[in-house]
Amino acid sequence: MSNTSLRVIARVAAKADRVEQVRAILMGVVEPTRREPGCLSYQLLQNQADPTDFTFIEEWASTAAEVSHFATPHISGALRQLPGLLAAEPDIRRYTVLM
Amino acid sequence: MSNTSLRVIARVAAKADRVEQVRAILMGVVEPTRREPGCLSYQLLQNQADPTDFTFIEEWASTAAEVSHFATPHISGALRQLPGLLAAEPDIRRYTVLM
């Protein structure tokens, strides 16, 4: 992994009775995102102690590539489907690698 | 990256006037941790919008390896130094890779 790329950690908190629906929507964005220009890695995780906590760990070649990600059909589609299924707004944080 | 390994995301929130001290302590644990058995990757990040937010992204070969990590001199030493410098308890979450 490069130390100059952008890292993103995005948490998506499902309502307790909507975990399976949220999981299916999030799984559906992984492969198309990995094919986006500038996407260096993109993984979907689920918290072992709290199955409502889905988290993406992302690596992008540039800030521009990550901005473009939000304009893709797969992400805009997911963002339309998710709001009623989530317990909170997605928590998206952008990071620099220190080491 | 393996899909069967354990992923950990650990957030360490520094007090606003202790960011440099916390950063130095956290930087000091990276290289010894990477030499631990079962440590597959270990990166230290800093939030671009909030410099008090330090976050480790970790990959461990097993739960046992990650448990042993807390008994090492570098981590127990850091955990002794950090409490007065932090705005909150470290937030350590363990994840399974969905895809």
N, CA and C atoms of all chains as a GROMACS GRO file, in nm:
protein
  594
    1MET      N    1   0.085  -0.120   0.000
    1MET     CA    2   0.000   0.000   0.000
    1MET      C    3   0.088   0.125   0.000
    2SER      N    4   0.045   0.224  -0.074
    2SER     CA    5   0.122   0.347  -0.083
    2SER      C    6   0.097   0.436   0.038
    3ASN      N    7   0.198   0.514   0.075
    3ASN     CA    8   0.181   0.608   0.186
    3ASN      C    9   0.131   0.744   0.139
    4THR      N   10   0.121   0.766   0.009
    4THR     CA   11   0.076   0.896  -0.039
    4THR      C   12  -0.069   0.894  -0.085
    5SER      N   13  -0.128   0.778  -0.089
    5SER     CA   14  -0.267   0.768  -0.132
    5SER      C   15  -0.360   0.811  -0.019
    6LEU      N   16  -0.485   0.832  -0.054
    6LEU     CA   17  -0.589   0.870   0.042
    6LEU      C   18  -0.650   0.743   0.101
    7ARG      N   19  -0.661   0.739   0.232
    7ARG     CA   20  -0.734   0.631   0.298
    7ARG      C   21  -0.869   0.684   0.347
    8VAL      N   22  -0.971   0.603   0.332
    8VAL     CA   23  -1.105   0.638   0.381
    8VAL      C   24  -1.155   0.524   0.468
    9ILE      N   25  -1.215   0.558   0.581
    9ILE     CA   26  -1.289   0.460   0.662
    9ILE      C   27  -1.432   0.511   0.668
   10ALA      N   28  -1.525   0.430   0.619
   10ALA     CA   29  -1.666   0.470   0.612
   10ALA      C   30  -1.750   0.370   0.690
   11ARG      N   31  -1.814   0.420   0.795
   11ARG     CA   32  -1.900   0.333   0.876
   11ARG      C   33  -2.045   0.353   0.839
   12VAL      N   34  -2.116   0.241   0.824
   12VAL     CA   35  -2.257   0.242   0.788
   12VAL      C   36  -2.329   0.160   0.896
   13ALA      N   37  -2.412   0.227   0.976
   13ALA     CA   38  -2.479   0.163   1.090
   13ALA      C   39  -2.621   0.127   1.052
   14ALA      N   40  -2.647  -0.003   1.035
   14ALA     CA   41  -2.781  -0.050   0.999
   14ALA      C   42  -2.873  -0.049   1.120
   15LYS      N   43  -3.002  -0.024   1.094
   15LYS     CA   44  -3.102  -0.055   1.197
   15LYS      C   45  -3.095  -0.204   1.227
   16ALA      N   46  -3.121  -0.241   1.353
   16ALA     CA   47  -3.101  -0.380   1.396
   16ALA      C   48  -3.185  -0.478   1.315
   17ASP      N   49  -3.302  -0.435   1.270
   17ASP     CA   50  -3.388  -0.527   1.194
   17ASP      C   51  -3.372  -0.510   1.042
   18ARG      N   52  -3.266  -0.440   1.002
   18ARG     CA   53  -3.242  -0.419   0.859
   18ARG      C   54  -3.100  -0.462   0.818
   19VAL      N   55  -3.034  -0.540   0.903
   19VAL     CA   56  -2.895  -0.578   0.878
   19VAL      C   57  -2.880  -0.653   0.745
   20GLU      N   58  -2.968  -0.746   0.717
   20GLU     CA   59  -2.951  -0.826   0.595
   20GLU      C   60  -2.973  -0.743   0.469
   21GLN      N   61  -3.071  -0.650   0.474
   21GLN     CA   62  -3.093  -0.565   0.358
   21GLN      C   63  -2.974  -0.473   0.333
   22VAL      N   64  -2.924  -0.414   0.442
   22VAL     CA   65  -2.809  -0.323   0.428
   22VAL      C   66  -2.689  -0.400   0.376
   23ARG      N   67  -2.666  -0.518   0.431
   23ARG     CA   68  -2.553  -0.600   0.387
   23ARG      C   69  -2.562  -0.628   0.236
   24ALA      N   70  -2.679  -0.660   0.187
   24ALA     CA   71  -2.693  -0.690   0.044
   24ALA      C   72  -2.665  -0.567  -0.042
   25ILE      N   73  -2.714  -0.452   0.001
   25ILE     CA   74  -2.689  -0.329  -0.075
   25ILE      C   75  -2.539  -0.297  -0.077
   26LEU      N   76  -2.475  -0.309   0.039
   26LEU     CA   77  -2.332  -0.275   0.047
   26LEU      C   78  -2.246  -0.375  -0.033
   27MET      N   79  -2.280  -0.503  -0.024
   27MET     CA   80  -2.205  -0.603  -0.102
   27MET      C   81  -2.214  -0.569  -0.251
   28GLY      N   82  -2.328  -0.514  -0.293
   28GLY     CA   83  -2.347  -0.485  -0.435
   28GLY      C   84  -2.261  -0.373  -0.489
   29VAL      N   85  -2.207  -0.289  -0.404
   29VAL     CA   86  -2.124  -0.178  -0.455
   29VAL      C   87  -1.976  -0.212  -0.461
   30VAL      N   88  -1.937  -0.327  -0.403
   30VAL     CA   89  -1.792  -0.354  -0.390
   30VAL      C   90  -1.726  -0.376  -0.527
   31GLU      N   91  -1.779  -0.467  -0.605
   31GLU     CA   92  -1.711  -0.498  -0.732
   31GLU      C   93  -1.710  -0.379  -0.827
   32PRO      N   94  -1.824  -0.310  -0.848
   32PRO     CA   95  -1.817  -0.193  -0.938
   32PRO      C   96  -1.722  -0.084  -0.886
   33THR      N   97  -1.713  -0.069  -0.754
   33THR     CA   98  -1.620   0.031  -0.701
   33THR      C   99  -1.476  -0.008  -0.731
   34ARG      N  100  -1.444  -0.136  -0.718
   34ARG     CA  101  -1.306  -0.180  -0.744
   34ARG      C  102  -1.266  -0.158  -0.890
   35ARG      N  103  -1.365  -0.148  -0.978
   35ARG     CA  104  -1.333  -0.122  -1.119
   35ARG      C  105  -1.321   0.028  -1.150
   36GLU      N  106  -1.350   0.116  -1.053
   36GLU     CA  107  -1.339   0.260  -1.079
   36GLU      C  108  -1.192   0.301  -1.096
   37PRO      N  109  -1.167   0.400  -1.184
   37PRO     CA  110  -1.029   0.452  -1.196
   37PRO      C  111  -0.986   0.511  -1.062
   38GLY      N  112  -0.866   0.480  -1.020
   38GLY     CA  113  -0.812   0.539  -0.897
   38GLY      C  114  -0.850   0.466  -0.770
   39CYS      N  115  -0.931   0.361  -0.780
   39CYS     CA  116  -0.961   0.279  -0.661
   39CYS      C  117  -0.850   0.176  -0.645
   40LEU      N  118  -0.770   0.192  -0.539
   40LEU     CA  119  -0.656   0.102  -0.517
   40LEU      C  120  -0.694  -0.018  -0.431
   41SER      N  121  -0.784   0.002  -0.336
   41SER     CA  122  -0.840  -0.113  -0.264
   41SER      C  123  -0.970  -0.070  -0.197
   42TYR      N  124  -1.057  -0.168  -0.174
   42TYR     CA  125  -1.192  -0.138  -0.124
   42TYR      C  126  -1.242  -0.265  -0.060
   43GLN      N  127  -1.252  -0.263   0.070
   43GLN     CA  128  -1.296  -0.383   0.143
   43GLN      C  129  -1.415  -0.350   0.230
   44LEU      N  130  -1.507  -0.446   0.238
   44LEU     CA  131  -1.625  -0.432   0.323
   44LEU      C  132  -1.611  -0.527   0.442
   45LEU      N  133  -1.621  -0.470   0.562
   45LEU     CA  134  -1.605  -0.544   0.686
   45LEU      C  135  -1.735  -0.540   0.766
   46GLN      N  136  -1.749  -0.639   0.857
   46GLN     CA  137  -1.861  -0.638   0.952
   46GLN      C  138  -1.804  -0.660   1.092
   47ASN      N  139  -1.848  -0.578   1.184
   47ASN     CA  140  -1.798  -0.581   1.323
   47ASN      C  141  -1.836  -0.713   1.389
   48GLN      N  142  -1.738  -0.780   1.448
   48GLN     CA  143  -1.763  -0.911   1.509
   48GLN      C  144  -1.852  -0.901   1.632
   49ALA      N  145  -1.847  -0.788   1.700
   49ALA     CA  146  -1.924  -0.773   1.824
   49ALA      C  147  -2.058  -0.703   1.801
   50ASP      N  148  -2.077  -0.645   1.683
   50ASP     CA  149  -2.196  -0.564   1.655
   50ASP      C  150  -2.229  -0.574   1.507
   51PRO      N  151  -2.314  -0.671   1.469
   51PRO     CA  152  -2.338  -0.695   1.326
   51PRO      C  153  -2.408  -0.581   1.254
   52THR      N  154  -2.456  -0.480   1.326
   52THR     CA  155  -2.514  -0.364   1.258
   52THR      C  156  -2.407  -0.268   1.205
   53ASP      N  157  -2.281  -0.289   1.247
   53ASP     CA  158  -2.171  -0.199   1.209
   53ASP      C  159  -2.098  -0.255   1.088
   54PHE      N  160  -2.126  -0.197   0.970
   54PHE     CA  161  -2.055  -0.229   0.846
   54PHE      C  162  -1.954  -0.118   0.821
   55THR      N  163  -1.835  -0.156   0.780
   55THR     CA  164  -1.730  -0.057   0.762
   55THR      C  165  -1.651  -0.086   0.635
   56PHE      N  166  -1.635   0.017   0.554
   56PHE     CA  167  -1.547   0.007   0.437
   56PHE      C  168  -1.409   0.062   0.472
   57ILE      N  169  -1.306  -0.010   0.430
   57ILE     CA  170  -1.169   0.043   0.432
   57ILE      C  171  -1.130   0.063   0.286
   58GLU      N  172  -1.096   0.188   0.253
   58GLU     CA  173  -1.078   0.225   0.113
   58GLU      C  174  -0.940   0.289   0.092
   59GLU      N  175  -0.886   0.268  -0.027
   59GLU     CA  176  -0.762   0.336  -0.063
   59GLU      C  177  -0.780   0.391  -0.204
   60TRP      N  178  -0.757   0.521  -0.217
   60TRP     CA  179  -0.777   0.590  -0.345
   60TRP      C  180  -0.647   0.657  -0.388
   61ALA      N  181  -0.626   0.659  -0.520
   61ALA     CA  182  -0.504   0.719  -0.573
   61ALA      C  183  -0.501   0.870  -0.554
   62SER      N  184  -0.618   0.932  -0.544
   62SER     CA  185  -0.625   1.078  -0.532
   62SER      C  186  -0.759   1.118  -0.470
   63THR      N  187  -0.764   1.239  -0.420
   63THR     CA  188  -0.890   1.294  -0.369
   63THR      C  189  -0.992   1.303  -0.482
   64ALA      N  190  -0.947   1.338  -0.602
   64ALA     CA  191  -1.040   1.350  -0.716
   64ALA      C  192  -1.108   1.216  -0.745
   65ALA      N  193  -1.031   1.108  -0.736
   65ALA     CA  194  -1.090   0.976  -0.763
   65ALA      C  195  -1.197   0.943  -0.660
   66GLU      N  196  -1.172   0.980  -0.536
   66GLU     CA  197  -1.269   0.949  -0.431
   66GLU      C  198  -1.394   1.036  -0.444
   67VAL      N  199  -1.377   1.162  -0.488
   67VAL     CA  200  -1.493   1.249  -0.512
   67VAL      C  201  -1.578   1.191  -0.626
   68SER      N  202  -1.512   1.144  -0.732
   68SER     CA  203  -1.586   1.089  -0.846
   68SER      C  204  -1.667   0.966  -0.807
   69HIS      N  205  -1.617   0.893  -0.710
   69HIS     CA  206  -1.684   0.771  -0.661
   69HIS      C  207  -1.829   0.800  -0.622
   70PHE      N  208  -1.855   0.917  -0.564
   70PHE     CA  209  -1.990   0.949  -0.518
   70PHE      C  210  -2.086   0.980  -0.633
   71ALA      N  211  -2.031   1.004  -0.750
   71ALA     CA  212  -2.116   1.033  -0.866
   71ALA      C  213  -2.146   0.908  -0.948
   72THR      N  214  -2.092   0.794  -0.910
   72THR     CA  215  -2.116   0.672  -0.989
   72THR      C  216  -2.258   0.622  -0.967
   73PRO      N  217  -2.314   0.549  -1.067
   73PRO     CA  218  -2.451   0.496  -1.051
   73PRO      C  219  -2.463   0.401  -0.932
   74HIS      N  220  -2.361   0.319  -0.905
   74HIS     CA  221  -2.374   0.221  -0.796
   74HIS      C  222  -2.378   0.290  -0.660
   75ILE      N  223  -2.300   0.398  -0.642
   75ILE     CA  224  -2.303   0.465  -0.512
   75ILE      C  225  -2.424   0.555  -0.500
   76SER      N  226  -2.458   0.628  -0.604
   76SER     CA  227  -2.577   0.712  -0.591
   76SER      C  228  -2.701   0.626  -0.572
   77GLY      N  229  -2.705   0.510  -0.638
   77GLY     CA  230  -2.816   0.417  -0.618
   77GLY      C  231  -2.823   0.367  -0.475
   78ALA      N  232  -2.710   0.327  -0.420
   78ALA     CA  233  -2.708   0.278  -0.281
   78ALA      C  234  -2.750   0.388  -0.185
   79LEU      N  235  -2.706   0.510  -0.212
   79LEU     CA  236  -2.738   0.620  -0.121
   79LEU      C  237  -2.886   0.656  -0.125
   80ARG      N  238  -2.952   0.624  -0.236
   80ARG     CA  239  -3.098   0.643  -0.241
   80ARG      C  240  -3.170   0.533  -0.162
   81GLN      N  241  -3.116   0.410  -0.166
   81GLN     CA  242  -3.184   0.298  -0.101
   81GLN      C  243  -3.165   0.294   0.050
   82LEU      N  244  -3.051   0.346   0.098
   82LEU     CA  245  -3.010   0.320   0.236
   82LEU      C  246  -3.080   0.401   0.345
   83PRO      N  247  -3.116   0.527   0.323
   83PRO     CA  248  -3.152   0.611   0.440
   83PRO      C  249  -3.252   0.550   0.537
   84GLY      N  250  -3.359   0.491   0.491
   84GLY     CA  251  -3.458   0.436   0.584
   84GLY      C  252  -3.412   0.311   0.656
   85LEU      N  253  -3.300   0.256   0.613
   85LEU     CA  254  -3.249   0.130   0.669
   85LEU      C  255  -3.139   0.152   0.772
   86LEU      N  256  -3.096   0.277   0.787
   86LEU     CA  257  -2.980   0.306   0.872
   86LEU      C  258  -3.020   0.368   1.005
   87ALA      N  259  -2.938   0.339   1.107
   87ALA     CA  260  -2.959   0.395   1.240
   87ALA      C  261  -2.895   0.532   1.256
   88ALA      N  262  -2.806   0.569   1.162
   88ALA     CA  263  -2.737   0.698   1.169
   88ALA      C  264  -2.687   0.733   1.030
   89GLU      N  265  -2.650   0.857   1.010
   89GLU     CA  266  -2.584   0.897   0.886
   89GLU      C  267  -2.454   0.819   0.868
   90PRO      N  268  -2.417   0.781   0.747
   90PRO     CA  269  -2.285   0.721   0.728
   90PRO      C  270  -2.175   0.815   0.780
   91ASP      N  271  -2.075   0.756   0.844
   91ASP     CA  272  -1.964   0.830   0.906
   91ASP      C  273  -1.841   0.805   0.818
   92ILE      N  274  -1.808   0.906   0.736
   92ILE     CA  275  -1.702   0.891   0.635
   92ILE      C  276  -1.585   0.979   0.675
   93ARG      N  277  -1.469   0.919   0.698
   93ARG     CA  278  -1.352   0.995   0.742
   93ARG      C  279  -1.234   0.968   0.648
   94ARG      N  280  -1.162   1.076   0.618
   94ARG     CA  281  -1.051   1.068   0.523
   94ARG      C  282  -0.919   1.086   0.597
   95TYR      N  283  -0.822   1.004   0.563
   95TYR     CA  284  -0.698   0.996   0.641
   95TYR      C  285  -0.574   1.005   0.553
   96THR      N  286  -0.468   1.057   0.615
   96THR     CA  287  -0.333   1.050   0.562
   96THR      C  288  -0.259   0.938   0.635
   97VAL      N  289  -0.172   0.866   0.564
   97VAL     CA  290  -0.091   0.762   0.627
   97VAL      C  291   0.031   0.826   0.694
   98LEU      N  292   0.047   0.807   0.824
   98LEU     CA  293   0.166   0.856   0.894
   98LEU      C  294   0.281   0.758   0.877
   99MET      N  295   0.252   0.631   0.893
   99MET     CA  296   0.353   0.526   0.868
   99MET      C  297   0.288   0.389   0.869
  100MET      N  298  -0.441  -0.901   0.061
  100MET     CA  299  -0.492  -0.919   0.197
  100MET      C  300  -0.584  -1.041   0.201
  101SER      N  301  -0.574  -1.115   0.306
  101SER     CA  302  -0.655  -1.236   0.322
  101SER      C  303  -0.795  -1.202   0.369
  102ASN      N  304  -0.892  -1.283   0.329
  102ASN     CA  305  -1.029  -1.260   0.375
  102ASN      C  306  -1.060  -1.337   0.504
  103THR      N  307  -0.969  -1.423   0.549
  103THR     CA  308  -0.994  -1.499   0.671
  103THR      C  309  -0.922  -1.441   0.792
  104SER      N  310  -0.838  -1.344   0.771
  104SER     CA  311  -0.767  -1.282   0.882
  104SER      C  312  -0.859  -1.187   0.958
  105LEU      N  313  -0.814  -1.149   1.077
  105LEU     CA  314  -0.886  -1.053   1.160
  105LEU      C  315  -0.845  -0.911   1.122
  106ARG      N  316  -0.945  -0.826   1.103
  106ARG     CA  317  -0.917  -0.683   1.084
  106ARG      C  318  -0.952  -0.607   1.211
  107VAL      N  319  -0.870  -0.508   1.246
  107VAL     CA  320  -0.897  -0.424   1.362
  107VAL      C  321  -0.887  -0.278   1.316
  108ILE      N  322  -0.982  -0.198   1.361
  108ILE     CA  323  -0.971  -0.052   1.346
  108ILE      C  324  -0.971   0.006   1.486
  109ALA      N  325  -0.864   0.076   1.521
  109ALA     CA  326  -0.848   0.130   1.657
  109ALA      C  327  -0.831   0.281   1.649
  110ARG      N  328  -0.926   0.352   1.709
  110ARG     CA  329  -0.921   0.499   1.709
  110ARG      C  330  -0.867   0.548   1.842
  111VAL      N  331  -0.776   0.643   1.834
  111VAL     CA  332  -0.714   0.703   1.952
  111VAL      C  333  -0.734   0.853   1.939
  112ALA      N  334  -0.816   0.910   2.029
  112ALA     CA  335  -0.853   1.052   2.022
  112ALA      C  336  -0.767   1.133   2.119
  113ALA      N  337  -0.674   1.211   2.066
  113ALA     CA  338  -0.586   1.293   2.150
  113ALA      C  339  -0.659   1.416   2.200
  114LYS      N  340  -0.622   1.462   2.320
  114LYS     CA  341  -0.663   1.596   2.360
  114LYS      C  342  -0.602   1.695   2.261
  115ALA      N  343  -0.674   1.805   2.235
  115ALA     CA  344  -0.632   1.898   2.129
  115ALA      C  345  -0.492   1.954   2.153
  116ASP      N  346  -0.454   1.970   2.279
  116ASP     CA  347  -0.320   2.026   2.308
  116ASP      C  348  -0.216   1.916   2.332
  117ARG      N  349  -0.248   1.794   2.299
  117ARG     CA  350  -0.154   1.683   2.320
  117ARG      C  351  -0.132   1.602   2.192
  118VAL      N  352  -0.169   1.660   2.077
  118VAL     CA  353  -0.161   1.586   1.951
  118VAL      C  354  -0.018   1.542   1.920
  119GLU      N  355   0.079   1.629   1.941
  119GLU     CA  356   0.217   1.593   1.904
  119GLU      C  357   0.272   1.483   1.993
  120GLN      N  358   0.240   1.489   2.124
  120GLN     CA  359   0.286   1.384   2.215
  120GLN      C  360   0.224   1.249   2.179
  121VAL      N  361   0.094   1.252   2.154
  121VAL     CA  362   0.025   1.127   2.121
  121VAL      C  363   0.080   1.071   1.990
  122ARG      N  364   0.100   1.158   1.894
  122ARG     CA  365   0.154   1.114   1.765
  122ARG      C  366   0.290   1.044   1.783
  123ALA      N  367   0.376   1.101   1.867
  123ALA     CA  368   0.509   1.042   1.888
  123ALA      C  369   0.499   0.905   1.954
  124ILE      N  370   0.411   0.893   2.052
  124ILE     CA  371   0.394   0.763   2.120
  124ILE      C  372   0.341   0.660   2.021
  125LEU      N  373   0.242   0.697   1.942
  125LEU     CA  374   0.182   0.601   1.849
  125LEU      C  375   0.281   0.562   1.738
  126MET      N  376   0.356   0.660   1.687
  126MET     CA  377   0.457   0.628   1.585
  126MET      C  378   0.556   0.525   1.640
  127GLY      N  379   0.584   0.534   1.769
  127GLY     CA  380   0.683   0.445   1.830
  127GLY      C  381   0.642   0.300   1.839
  128VAL      N  382   0.513   0.272   1.830
  128VAL     CA  383   0.471   0.131   1.841
  128VAL      C  384   0.459   0.062   1.705
  129VAL      N  385   0.469   0.138   1.596
  129VAL     CA  386   0.441   0.079   1.464
  129VAL      C  387   0.544  -0.027   1.426
  130GLU      N  388   0.672   0.009   1.428
  130GLU     CA  389   0.773  -0.088   1.382
  130GLU      C  390   0.780  -0.212   1.471
  131PRO      N  391   0.782  -0.199   1.605
  131PRO     CA  392   0.783  -0.322   1.686
  131PRO      C  393   0.658  -0.407   1.665
  132THR      N  394   0.544  -0.343   1.642
  132THR     CA  395   0.423  -0.423   1.618
  132THR      C  396   0.434  -0.500   1.487
  133ARG      N  397   0.490  -0.437   1.384
  133ARG     CA  398   0.503  -0.507   1.255
  133ARG      C  399   0.595  -0.629   1.265
  134ARG      N  400   0.682  -0.631   1.366
  134ARG     CA  401   0.770  -0.747   1.383
  134ARG      C  402   0.706  -0.857   1.468
  135GLU      N  403   0.586  -0.834   1.524
  135GLU     CA  404   0.520  -0.937   1.605
  135GLU      C  405   0.475  -1.055   1.518
  136PRO      N  406   0.481  -1.177   1.574
  136PRO     CA  407   0.428  -1.291   1.499
  136PRO      C  408   0.278  -1.272   1.474
  137GLY      N  409   0.236  -1.299   1.354
  137GLY     CA  410   0.092  -1.290   1.324
  137GLY      C  411   0.045  -1.152   1.285
  138CYS      N  412   0.132  -1.052   1.288
  138CYS     CA  413   0.092  -0.919   1.240
  138CYS      C  414   0.112  -0.914   1.088
  139LEU      N  415   0.002  -0.906   1.014
  139LEU     CA  416   0.009  -0.909   0.868
  139LEU      C  417   0.020  -0.768   0.810
  140SER      N  418  -0.046  -0.670   0.874
  140SER     CA  419  -0.023  -0.531   0.836
  140SER      C  420  -0.069  -0.442   0.950
  141TYR      N  421  -0.010  -0.323   0.956
  141TYR     CA  422  -0.035  -0.233   1.070
  141TYR      C  423   0.000  -0.093   1.021
  142GLN      N  424  -0.101  -0.012   1.006
  142GLN     CA  425  -0.079   0.124   0.955
  142GLN      C  426  -0.138   0.226   1.051
  143LEU      N  427  -0.067   0.337   1.064
  143LEU     CA  428  -0.113   0.448   1.148
  143LEU      C  429  -0.156   0.564   1.057
  144LEU      N  430  -0.280   0.608   1.077
  144LEU     CA  431  -0.339   0.716   0.996
  144LEU      C  432  -0.373   0.835   1.084
  145GLN      N  433  -0.384   0.952   1.020
  145GLN     CA  434  -0.432   1.072   1.090
  145GLN      C  435  -0.542   1.134   1.005
  146ASN      N  436  -0.653   1.167   1.072
  146ASN     CA  437  -0.771   1.222   1.004
  146ASN      C  438  -0.738   1.358   0.942
  147GLN      N  439  -0.769   1.374   0.813
  147GLN     CA  440  -0.736   1.499   0.744
  147GLN      C  441  -0.817   1.618   0.796
  148ALA      N  442  -0.937   1.592   0.846
  148ALA     CA  443  -1.024   1.700   0.892
  148ALA      C  444  -1.014   1.723   1.042
  149ASP      N  445  -0.950   1.630   1.114
  149ASP     CA  446  -0.946   1.638   1.260
  149ASP      C  447  -0.815   1.575   1.309
  150PRO      N  448  -0.710   1.656   1.326
  150PRO     CA  449  -0.578   1.599   1.359
  150PRO      C  450  -0.572   1.531   1.496
  151THR      N  451  -0.674   1.544   1.578
  151THR     CA  452  -0.674   1.472   1.706
  151THR      C  453  -0.713   1.325   1.687
  152ASP      N  454  -0.764   1.288   1.569
  152ASP     CA  455  -0.812   1.152   1.543
  152ASP      C  456  -0.702   1.070   1.475
  153PHE      N  457  -0.635   0.985   1.556
  153PHE     CA  458  -0.537   0.888   1.504
  153PHE      C  459  -0.606   0.753   1.494
  154THR      N  460  -0.580   0.682   1.387
  154THR     CA  461  -0.648   0.554   1.367
  154THR      C  462  -0.551   0.451   1.312
  155PHE      N  463  -0.549   0.335   1.377
  155PHE     CA  464  -0.472   0.221   1.326
  155PHE      C  465  -0.565   0.132   1.242
  156ILE      N  466  -0.515   0.088   1.127
  156ILE     CA  467  -0.580  -0.020   1.051
  156ILE      C  468  -0.487  -0.140   1.061
  157GLU      N  469  -0.540  -0.249   1.113
  157GLU     CA  470  -0.456  -0.363   1.149
  157GLU      C  471  -0.509  -0.490   1.083
  158GLU      N  472  -0.417  -0.580   1.051
  158GLU     CA  473  -0.456  -0.712   1.001
  158GLU      C  474  -0.374  -0.816   1.074
  159TRP      N  475  -0.443  -0.912   1.137
  159TRP     CA  476  -0.378  -1.015   1.219
  159TRP      C  477  -0.414  -1.152   1.164
  160ALA      N  478  -0.316  -1.245   1.176
  160ALA     CA  479  -0.337  -1.381   1.125
  160ALA      C  480  -0.439  -1.456   1.209
  161SER      N  481  -0.456  -1.418   1.334
  161SER     CA  482  -0.547  -1.489   1.424
  161SER      C  483  -0.586  -1.398   1.539
  162THR      N  484  -0.694  -1.435   1.606
  162THR     CA  485  -0.734  -1.364   1.726
  162THR      C  486  -0.626  -1.376   1.834
  163ALA      N  487  -0.564  -1.493   1.843
  163ALA     CA  488  -0.459  -1.513   1.945
  163ALA      C  489  -0.344  -1.415   1.924
  164ALA      N  490  -0.307  -1.392   1.800
  164ALA     CA  491  -0.196  -1.300   1.773
  164ALA      C  492  -0.233  -1.158   1.817
  165GLU      N  493  -0.357  -1.120   1.794
  165GLU     CA  494  -0.398  -0.985   1.832
  165GLU      C  495  -0.409  -0.972   1.983
  166VAL      N  496  -0.450  -1.079   2.053
  166VAL     CA  497  -0.453  -1.076   2.200
  166VAL      C  498  -0.311  -1.061   2.255
  167SER      N  499  -0.216  -1.134   2.197
  167SER     CA  500  -0.077  -1.128   2.245
  167SER      C  501  -0.018  -0.988   2.227
  168HIS      N  502  -0.064  -0.918   2.126
  168HIS     CA  503  -0.018  -0.782   2.097
  168HIS      C  504  -0.030  -0.691   2.221
  169PHE      N  505  -0.138  -0.709   2.298
  169PHE     CA  506  -0.159  -0.621   2.413
  169PHE      C  507  -0.065  -0.651   2.529
  170ALA      N  508   0.002  -0.767   2.525
  170ALA     CA  509   0.096  -0.803   2.630
  170ALA      C  510   0.240  -0.763   2.597
  171THR      N  511   0.262  -0.707   2.479
  171THR     CA  512   0.399  -0.671   2.441
  171THR      C  513   0.445  -0.547   2.517
  172PRO      N  514   0.577  -0.533   2.538
  172PRO     CA  515   0.628  -0.415   2.610
  172PRO      C  516   0.593  -0.284   2.540
  173HIS      N  517   0.595  -0.281   2.407
  173HIS     CA  518   0.568  -0.153   2.338
  173HIS      C  519   0.423  -0.110   2.355
  174ILE      N  520   0.329  -0.206   2.356
  174ILE     CA  521   0.188  -0.166   2.372
  174ILE      C  522   0.156  -0.139   2.519
  175SER      N  523   0.203  -0.223   2.609
  175SER     CA  524   0.173  -0.195   2.750
  175SER      C  525   0.239  -0.063   2.791
  176GLY      N  526   0.358  -0.034   2.738
  176GLY     CA  527   0.422   0.095   2.768
  176GLY      C  528   0.340   0.212   2.715
  177ALA      N  529   0.293   0.202   2.593
  177ALA     CA  530   0.212   0.310   2.535
  177ALA      C  531   0.082   0.328   2.614
  178LEU      N  532   0.022   0.218   2.656
  178LEU     CA  533  -0.105   0.227   2.729
  178LEU      C  534  -0.086   0.289   2.867
  179ARG      N  535   0.035   0.280   2.921
  179ARG     CA  536   0.063   0.351   3.047
  179ARG      C  537   0.081   0.500   3.024
  180GLN      N  538   0.141   0.537   2.911
  180GLN     CA  539   0.172   0.679   2.885
  180GLN      C  540   0.051   0.758   2.837
  181LEU      N  541  -0.044   0.691   2.770
  181LEU     CA  542  -0.147   0.764   2.696
  181LEU      C  543  -0.262   0.823   2.777
  182PRO      N  544  -0.309   0.758   2.885
  182PRO     CA  545  -0.440   0.800   2.938
  182PRO      C  546  -0.457   0.950   2.962
  183GLY      N  547  -0.360   1.017   3.020
  183GLY     CA  548  -0.376   1.160   3.047
  183GLY      C  549  -0.374   1.246   2.923
  184LEU      N  550  -0.336   1.188   2.810
  184LEU     CA  551  -0.320   1.264   2.686
  184LEU      C  552  -0.439   1.249   2.591
  185LEU      N  553  -0.534   1.162   2.631
  185LEU     CA  554  -0.645   1.129   2.540
  185LEU      C  555  -0.775   1.195   2.581
  186ALA      N  556  -0.858   1.224   2.480
  186ALA     CA  557  -0.989   1.284   2.504
  186ALA      C  558  -1.095   1.179   2.534
  187ALA      N  559  -1.065   1.051   2.503
  187ALA     CA  560  -1.161   0.942   2.524
  187ALA      C  561  -1.083   0.812   2.531
  188GLU      N  562  -1.147   0.708   2.580
  188GLU     CA  563  -1.086   0.575   2.576
  188GLU      C  564  -1.060   0.534   2.431
  189PRO      N  565  -0.952   0.462   2.404
  189PRO     CA  566  -0.935   0.410   2.267
  189PRO      C  567  -1.055   0.326   2.226
  190ASP      N  568  -1.096   0.339   2.102
  190ASP     CA  569  -1.213   0.269   2.046
  190ASP      C  570  -1.159   0.161   1.952
  191ILE      N  571  -1.161   0.036   2.001
  191ILE     CA  572  -1.098  -0.075   1.928
  191ILE      C  573  -1.208  -0.170   1.881
  192ARG      N  574  -1.218  -0.189   1.750
  192ARG     CA  575  -1.325  -0.272   1.694
  192ARG      C  576  -1.264  -0.380   1.605
  193ARG      N  577  -1.317  -0.499   1.617
  193ARG     CA  578  -1.266  -0.617   1.545
  193ARG      C  579  -1.367  -0.658   1.438
  194TYR      N  580  -1.315  -0.687   1.320
  194TYR     CA  581  -1.402  -0.709   1.204
  194TYR      C  582  -1.368  -0.837   1.128
  195THR      N  583  -1.470  -0.888   1.064
  195THR     CA  584  -1.458  -0.995   0.964
  195THR      C  585  -1.470  -0.930   0.826
  196VAL      N  586  -1.393  -0.982   0.730
  196VAL     CA  587  -1.401  -0.931   0.593
  196VAL      C  588  -1.519  -0.998   0.521
  197LEU      N  589  -1.614  -0.919   0.472
  197LEU     CA  590  -1.725  -0.974   0.394
  197LEU      C  591  -1.684  -0.994   0.248
  198MET      N  592  -1.616  -0.895   0.194
  198MET     CA  593  -1.560  -0.909   0.058
  198MET      C  594  -1.468  -0.793   0.028
   0.00000   0.00000   0.00000
